[in-house]
Amino acid sequence: MNDLPHTALRGTLHVLWVSSLVVPLVSVLRDPSALRWLGVLGLLVLAVAYAVTLRGGQLWWLVAATLVSIPLVAPVGPDEMATWAWIGGGAAGFAPLLLTGVWRWMAGICAVVLAGLVGFFVTRDQTTYQMIAIAVGATIVAMAGLPMWFAGLLAGARAGREAQAELAVSEERLRFARDVHDLLGHRLTVIALKSELAGRLASSDPSRSAAEAFEAQRLASTALEEVRDAVHGYRAVDLPSQLEAVSNVLQEAGIRCTVSAVPVHGSTATQLALVLREACTNVLRHSHATWCMIDVADADGEVRMTATNDGAEKPLAEGNGIRGMGERLASVGGRVSVEQSDDVFTLQVVVPA
């Protein structure tokens, strides 16, 4: 059975199955004979089966209840109200929503055919039964199927955003790993060779052995400095480049991004760039944003960066990312604050200039 959608669409499905049983219930209650209570029993069994199935129960409950309702409900009620045709239409409409693949359409067609057979044996008017079943089924598919389809598209788009963000992080890690490999690969190979040579010369030529050992030590110190410089280069991120990169990533994800920034340099730019990365990740992963505005301003010895976007999830909660921002900025005298108004989320960061 298909995974049922979120609460709003699940509520729509419940309203639809209840609506599909209203006419049969009215028809059954209008029957003056004692058979109407059998009809009420059949509708009650069917209602329970719908409720259980839409809450994640086994689909065969609904199939069995639909078949059981034929002898209980079909003979009851005025012929002109085509009592069981509405039940067959409900089955035809819910089959494409609850099944997958070709079976969904085969089950819907079988429900319409079954409605015609019931109509033939009850009133000799299978055409009316089938037309009612087709109309009811098409209405259910239109009112619930299209929203479910759009919900699937939105879920796929959000998964694509998250995958894009994770891919960007993975590419950055791979790039850093390649740079470290390029820095250390050659150095470590030479250090290993010189250390091995120094060990071999230790007994036959002590002076040359000492020279080789000293050279290995010098190369190790040089490699260490190069690694430190590389790591510092990754930490000292260029803020304008980071603003441009974030803007490009958001626009590629279908989010309109507007950037307004003043020149910022040194450690202040590094801190803002690191926070900007986290803010971009939050927009991609934790919102359905259509626009984002980033503003960097300098006033009164402070640099203030504000990132605002729509489509924020509710309720507002402080996650690990925002908590990490606050801890990182507190160490340099900065602070971070968040605010949410309806679906508009605002992240504000202040650091000393």
N, C-alpha and C positions, 0 to 999 in steps of 0.2 A: 504494500500500500504506500502511496506517496506520503512524504513527510508533510504534516499539516502546517499551515502558515502561522503567523503570529496571532495574538489574541483578537485583534480587530477582524481579521478574515475568518478566524474560527467562529466568532460571534455571528458573522454573516451566514456561514454555513448552517448554524443552528436555526437562525431565523428562516432560512429557506426551507429546511425540512419541516419545520413546524407549519409554515405556510402551505406546503404541499399536502398536508393532512387536514387542512381546515375544511375544504369542500367535501372530502369523504366523510368527515365527522358530521357535518351538517346533513349530508344525504342519509347517513345511517340513522341519525336521530329523528329524521322525518318518516322513517319506516314505522308503521303502527304495529307491526307484528313483533313477537318475542325474539325474532331473529336479530333485531337491532342490537341486543346485548352481546350476541356473538360478534357482530361487527365492531362494537366498542372494544371488546376484548382483543380482536385482531389489530385494531389501530393502536391500542395500548402496547401490545407486544412489539409492533413496528416502531413506535416512538422510543421505547426503551432500547431497541436494537440500534436506532440511529444515534441516540445519545452515547451509547457504549462505543460504537464504532468511531465516532468523531472524537472521542477522548483517547483514541489509540488502541481500541480493542480489535479483536479479530474480525476480518471482513465477512467471514462466513456467518456470523451472527445476523448481519443485515440481509444476506442472501436467504438464509433460512426463514427469517421473519417475513420477508417479502413473499416467499412461496406459501408460507402458512396463511398469510392474509388473503390469499385467493379464495379458498372455500369459506372463510369466515366473513369477508367483507364484500366480495364481488356480487353475491346474490341479494345483498341488502340495499335498500334505498330505491328511490324512483329511477326508472330506466333512463329518463331524460337527463339525469345528472351524471350518468356514466361514472359511478362511484369508483371503481378500481382503476379507471383510466388515469386518474390523478396520481395514484400510487405508482403505476407503471411509469408515468412521466417523471416522478421523483427518482425512481431507480435509473431511468435513462439519463437524467441529468447528473446524478452523483457518481455514476460509473466512470466517466472520464476524469473526475476529480480524485477518485480514491484508488484507481488502478493506474498501471503504467504500460507503455508500449502499445502494441496493436490490440491488446486485450481490452483496453479502455473503450475503444470504439466498437469492438465486437460485442461487449457487454451492453453498451448503450443501444445498439441495433437490436440485440436479443430482447431487451426490455420493451422496446416498441413493438416488436413482433408478438411478444407475449401478451401485451395489452390488447392487440388486435384479436388474438385467439380467445382471450377472456371475453371481449366484447361480442365475438361471434356466438359463443355458447350461452351468454347471458341475455343479450338483446338482439342477436342476429345483425348487429350494426358494428362490424369491426372497423369500418372507416372512421367513424366518429371517435372511437376509442384511440385509434392510432394518431389521429390529428391532435387530439388533446394531449396525448403522451409526448408527441414531438414538440408541441408548443411549450409544455411545462419543462421538458428537458432542456430545450434551447434557452429558455429564460434562466434556468439555474446555471447553465454553463456560462451564459453571458454575464450574470451578476456576480458569480464567484470565480469562474475560471480565469477571466481576464485579470482581475486583481491578483490572483495567485501567480499568474504568469509575470505580471509586472513586479511582484515581490521577488520572484526568482531572479529577474534581471537586475534588480537593485542589489540583491545579495551577491550576485556574481560580480557586479561593478565594485562593490566594497571589498570583496576578496581580491579583486585585481589591484585595488589601491594598496592593500596590505602586502600583497606579493611584490609590488613595485618598490615599496619602502624597504622590505626585507632584502630585495635584490640589490638596492643601492648600498645598503649596509654591508652585504657580502662582498660586493665589488670593491668597496673601500678597504675591507680587511684583506682581500686578496692583493690589492695594490700595495698595501703596507708590507705584507709578507714577501712580495716579490722584491721590494726595495731592500728589506733587511737581508734577504738571501743574496742580492747582488753586492751588498756591502760586506757581508761576513764570509761569503763562500770562498772568494779568492784569498782573503786575509787568513782565514783559519787553515786553509790548505798549506799556505807558505809557513805558517807558524808550526804546523805539525811536522813538515819536512825539516825545518831548522832545528826543532827540538829533537827529532830523531838523529839528525847529524851531530848535534852537540853531544848526545849520549854515546854515539859511536866513537867520537874523538876524545872523549873524556880521559882515556888511558894513554892514547898515543900522542895526542897534541892538545895538552890542557889549555894553552893560550887561545888556540883557534876555537876550541870547544866553548870557552868562556865568551868569545866574541859572538859565536852563533847563538848562545843562550841569551846574551844581551840583545841581539837583533830580534830574537823571538819575543822578548819582553817588550821591546819598542813597538813591534808590530801589534801586539796585543793591546797596548795602551792606545795606539792610533785607532784600532778598530773600535775600542770602547768609546773614544771621543766621537767617531763617526756615527755610531749608533745613537749616542746622546743627541748629537746634532739633528739626526733624522727624526727622533722622537719629538724633539723640541719643535722641529718644523711642522710636524703633524698637529702639535698642540697649539702652536701660534698660527691659528687659521686666519686667513685674510677675510675680513668682514665683507667688503664689497663683492668679492668672489662668491662668498657663501650666500649673500643675499640674492645674487643672480642665479646661483644653483637652485636655491629653494624656490624662487619664482618659477624657474623652468620646470621643476618637478611638479609643482602644484598645477601649473597650466597644462602639463601633459596629462595630469589626472582629471582634467576637466574643471578645474577650480580657477576662477578669475582672480588674479593676484595683482595688487597694487603696492608698490614699494616707494617709500619716501625716506631718505636717509641723509644725514650730515656726515662728513668725514670723521672717522674715529680710528685711532691708531693705538699701538702698544698692547699692553695686557688687557685694557678695557675692551678693545676690539676682539681679542681672543675669547674673553668671557662671554661677550654677546653672541659671538659666532657659535660657541658650544650650546648656548641656550636656544639659539635660533634653530639648530638641528633638532633639538628635542621638541620645540614648538611645531616644526614642520611634521615630525612623526605623529604628534598628537592630532593634528588636523587630518592627516591621512587615515589614521587608525581609529580614531574615536569620534568622528563626526561624519555628517553627510553634507559637507560644505559645498556651496556653489561659488562663494567669494571669500577672499582673505585680504586684509589690509595690514601692512607692516610699516611702522613708522619709527624712525630713530631720530631723536632730538637731543640737543645739548643745551643745558640751562643751569645756572647757579652751581657750577662745579660738579654737576651730575650728568650722566648720560642715561636717557630714558628710552627704552625700546618697548613698543606696544604692538601686539599681534592680535587682531580681531577677526573672527570668522563666524559665519552662520552655520546652521545645521548641527548645533551642539547636542550631544546626548544628555538626557536627564536621568537622575538628578546630578547636580554638580558634585563631584567627589575628587579629593586630592589623591592622585595616584603616585606611584613610585617615581615617575619621571619628574613631576612637579616638586615632589619632596626632595629629590636629588638636586634639582636646580637651586632650591632654597639653601640647602646645605653647602653647595659649591659657592654660591654667591656670598653667603654669610662669612666665609673665610676671608673674603677680600672687601668686606664692608658693604656689600650689596644686599638687595632684597627683591623678593618676587611676590606678586599678588595676582589673584585671579578673581574674575567676576562674571556672572552669567545673568543675562536678562532675556527671558523667553528662550529662544534657541541661539542667541548671539553670545559667544564666549570671548572674553577679553583676557589676555595674559600680559601683564606689565612687569618689566624688569628695570631696576634702577641700580646703577653701579657708579662709583666715584670716577670722575674724569681724570 
